[in-house]
């Protein structure tokens, strides 16, 4: 089985695919009519890109798709998942591109309050890491929301478009968790269009925060920071008079910008952004877990401060700040798992190996699905496995994460 990860260099993907096809470099060069020196330089990572025409010739010669060679591909299980296939169709239905294909027969619109509750419950499943069930229910939720937006009129139409916006946003987040970032961006573009017809002035900013998150995941750090800061400026609240939801969405955008700045080695800027977010959290006074807006409050800000210091390599500061973060907070399990991984990272880097193992165990207990998907969990576990004296319990974690040892 070939494993052409998107994270691999294109030359590494070429080498894996060539060997899977049972070809030498010379045989591939002859079959694809490509200079063998080009293949050698790519596989030795002396060249980091190739023309599409070259990629097409090489892919055809090896019997694979050109995008798989150029961009990588998702694991086979994700590709074969029928729920994800239906979700792709729900996010980008054929009739969006050929409107005549859409049946104009009037459908009975779903009950709007019930549909909104169902979307909110689906967001709860997402934060809990229940991605399997999500893949089954989201396509139907998105389809029902499209019907509601089409069939309702007057004020109810605006409410229906708000539900459609949040359903599409959740669909985008779900496909991104399966490495479909481009489809996620398409879904968020559709969500932004729906948001323009809603009566919620915060929805466009919330969609931009999700777009910034995808840019963060794909390494577009400057774009992530720029979009998040611009969107925050556009909805900048008065801490005295603005409603809490507006302050929360504003603060969430600042945390996204701070994350990007920290990963881009702009640590002072990141700390400034977290400082403003902290003031916003103090204005709210408690952790907001409103499923319709964003996760924000004193605890998420404190967690983000720890993440910032780990990005800066300030391990002692990170661990000191972590001791003040209450895990009893109602923030979602996904946030708690991410925070615990930052703590485990700092512990491993300061050779507190037993503590790191225990923290990883806590992350697994809090959010097993999220922990399994987190690349940082793998990195920490590999580091602990490489110790001269492996800490007790690390091999069990490696088995859970699928890390070879």
N, C-alpha and C positions, 0 to 999 in steps of 0.2 A: 504494500500500500504506500502510495506517495503522500507526503505531508508537506504541502506547499503553503506554509504560513505567510500571511501578509507581512509579518514582522521580519521575515528573512530578507537578506539582500537578494537582488534579482539573480546574481551569479550563483548564489547558493541554491536558489530554486531551480536554476538551469542544471546544476550538477545533479540534484536529486532526481529531476525528471529524466535526464539523459541516462543515468544509471538504471532507473526503473524501466526504461525502454531497452536496456541491454546494448547500448551503443557506446563505442569509444568516441573520443573527441573527433578523431579523423573521420569515422563513419558518419557521425552526425553532420560534420561539415560538408561531406560529399552529398549526403541525402538532402540537406537543406540548401545546398549551393551557397554556403556562407564560409568566409575565410576562417580556417581553423585557428588562426591567431586571435581572431575576435572572440571565439569561444573560450580559449585559454585565458585571455585577459579578464573576461567576465567571471569565470569560475574562480580565478585567483583574486577577485575583487580589486583588480587594477582598473577596471571600468565599472561604473555603477549604474549605467543606463544603456539602452539600445534603442535603435529606431523601431517603430511599430512594424515596418516591413520586415526587418530582421527577426523580430520576435514572432511574427506571423509565420515566417518560413521555418524557424526552429520549432515552433509549437506544432505545426503541421507534420514536420518530420518525426516528431516524438509521439504524435497521436493525442495531444492535449489541446485545450482551448487556449487561445492567445491571452485572454485576461488572467487565466490561472498562472501563466508564466510571468506576465508583467506585474500583476498586482497581488498574486496569491489567491487562495481560495479558503472558504470556510471548511471546518471539519465535515466529513461525510455525513455524520449524524445530523448536523444542522441543515445540510442541503436536503436531506431526505425527509425532514420533519414536515408532515403534512400541515400542521398548525402554522408553521412559518410560511409555507407556500400560500395558504389562505390569507395570512396576514399581509404578504406582499401584494396579493390581488386586491385586498381591501384598501390598502394605502394608495395604490396606483391602479384603479380599475380601468379597464379598456375604454369605457365610455368617456373618461376624462379626455382621452385623445381623439375619440370619434363619437361625439355626443349623440349622433343618430342611433348608436347602438343602445342607448339608455331607453328602457321602457318608460313611456309616458303615462302608463296606467297609474291611476291614483292608488297609493297604498294607505292603509289605515295607519296614521302616525302613532308611534308608541307613546305610552304615558311618560311625559317629560320628567316629572320628579323622580319616578322610578328609574328611568334611564340614567339620570344624573347620579343617583345613589349607586347604581351598578358600576358606573365609571369610577366613582370614588372608591368603591370596594376593590375594583381592579387595581387602582393605584396602591392600595394597601397590600395586595398580593405582590405587586412589583417590588415594593420596598422590603417585603419579607423574603424575596428571592424565589417565589413560586412561579417560575417562568414557564414550566410545562403547562399548567392550567391556563395561564394567560394566553398562550398560543392558540388554545382552543376557543376561548370566549371572546377575545378581542376582535377577530374578524366580524363576528355577529354584532358586537357593540358598535363598531365603526359603521357597519351597514345600516343599523337602526338609527344611528345619529344622522347619517346622510338623508335617510327618509324623513326624519323629524325636521331637519333644516329645510327640506324641499316642501314639505306639506303644511307646516305651521305658518301662520300669518301674524301680522301686527307684532305686539310685544313678545309673544311666544316664539316668534321666529328668531329674535335676537337671543333668547335663552337657548333655543335649539342649536344655534350656531356656536354658542359658548360650549355646550356639551360636545359638539362635533370637534371643536378645537382641542379640548382636553383628551378626547378619545384618540385623535390623530397624534397628539403629543405623546401619549402613552404608547401607541403603536410604534412611533419613531424610537422611543427609548428602548423598547423591547427588541426591535430588530438590531439596534446598535449593540446590545448585549450579545448578539450573535454575529458580530463583526460585519454588519451590513451598514456601514456608516453613510454611504452614498444614498441608500434607500431611506435612511433616517433623515438625512437632510431634505430629501424630496418630501417626506411626510411632514416635516416641520414647515416647509414652504407652503404646503396645502393647509396646514394648521394656521399659519399666519394669515392666509387669505380668508379662512373662515372667521378668524378673530376680528377682522375688520367689520364683519356683519353682526358682531355680538354687542351687548351693552356693557361689557366689562373692559374698562380702559387699561387694566393691568395685563390682560392676556397677551397683547403684542410683546410686551417686555418679558413676560414669562417664556414665550417662544424663543426670543432672542437668547435668553439664558440657556435654553436647551441647545441652541445652535452653538453657543460658545462652548458648552460642554463637549460637543462632538469635535469641535476644533481642538480642544484640549487633548482629547483622546488620540487624535491623529497628528499631534505634534505641532499644530499651528498655534503656537503659544501667543505670539503677538496679535494674531487675529482674535483669539479668544479674549485676551485682555481688552483689546480695542472695542469689540462688540459689547462686552459686559459693562465697561465704563461708560460708553456712549448711551447704552440703554438706561443705565442708572441715572445719568445726568438728565435724561429726558423725563424721568418720573421722580426726580429728587423731591422728597417730601419735606414738610415742616415737621420737625420732631414734636412740636407742641400741639399742632392741630390736625395733622393728617391721620387718616384711619390706620389702624395697626396693619392691615393687609398691605397697604401701600408701603409702609415702612419695612415690612418683612420682605416683599419682593425686591425693594431697593437694596436691602442688606444682603439678600441672597446673590444679587448681581455683583456686589462688592466682593463677596467671598469667592465667586468664580474668577473675578479679575485677579484677586490676590493669589489664588492657586496658580494661575498661569504665570504671573510675575515671579513667584517663588521658583517655579520650575525653569524659568528663563534666567535664573541667577540675578533677578532684580529684587533682592531680599528687602532692601529698605523700602522700596515702593510697596511691596507686599505687606510689610508691617504697617505702613501708613493706611493702606486700604482696610486691613483688619481693625485698626484703631477706629476708623469711622464706622465700620460695621458694629463694633462693640458699643459705640454710642447709640446706634440704632437699636441694638438688642436691649440696651438699658431702657430705652424709651418704651419698648413693648413690655419688658419686665418679666416675661415668662417665655418658655419655649413654645413656638407656634408650630403645630403639626397639621395645619389646615390642608386637607387633601386637594383643595381647589387652588391653592396659591403656591406655597413653598415651605420647605422646612427651614426655620430660622428662629433665633433666640440666643440667649446667653450660652447655652450648652453647645450648639453648633459653632458659635464663634470661638469658644474655648477649644473645641476640637480642631478647628481650622488653625488656630494659633500653634497648636502642637505640630500639625502637619507642616506648617511653614518652617518651623525650627528644624524639623527633620530634613526638609529640602535644603536648608542652609548648612546641614551637618553639625548643628548645635545640639548634640545629643543630650548633654546634661540639662540644658535649658528645656528641651522638649520633655524630658522625664519629670522635671520639676513642675512644669505646667500641667502635665498629665495627671498628677496627683490631685489636682483641684477639679477635675472633670467628673461630674456625677453620672455614673452609668444607670442610675435609677430614673434618669430623665425619660420623658415619653418620646424622645426622638426615635425615628425608625431604626430597625435592626441593621439596615444597610449602612447607616451613618455610624452606628456603634462598632460594626465590624471594621469599617475603614479606619476609625480612630484607633482601635486595638492593634491593627496592623502597623500603624505608625509607631505606636508604643513598642511593639515587638521589634520593629526595625531598630529603634534607638537602643533597646536592650541588647540586641545582638551585636550592634556596632560597639557597644561598651563591654562586651564579653560577659554580660549577665545572662548566660545561656539558659540556665534553668528557668529564670524569669521569662525569657523570650518564649520558651516552649509553653509555659503555663498561659501566657497571654495569647498565643496562637490557639491553644485549646479553648480559651474563653471566646475567641472570635468564632471558632468552629461551632461552639454551643449556641452562640447568639444568632448567627446567620450562616449556616453551613453552605448554602448555595452561593452566597456572595463571596465567602472565603475561598471556595473552590475556584471561582472565576477570577480571583484577584491575582494579578501577576506578582504583586509584592509578596504575597504569601509564599509563592514558589521561590522567589529570590531569597527570602529569609531562611526558608527550610534548606535550600541548597547550601547556603552559607554555614548553617549549623551542622549539616551532614559532613562538611569538609573539615570540621574541627578534628584535631588529633584525638581528642577524647569527646566522642559524640555525647551530647546531653541525653539523659534518659527521656524517652517518649518521642524523640524526634523522628524515629523510623515509622512510628504509627501515624504521625502527621504526614510524612512523605507518602505513605500508602493512601491516605485520605485524599491528598492533593494530586496523586498520580505522578510524583517525582521519583525518578529512578535513583537507586543507590546501590 
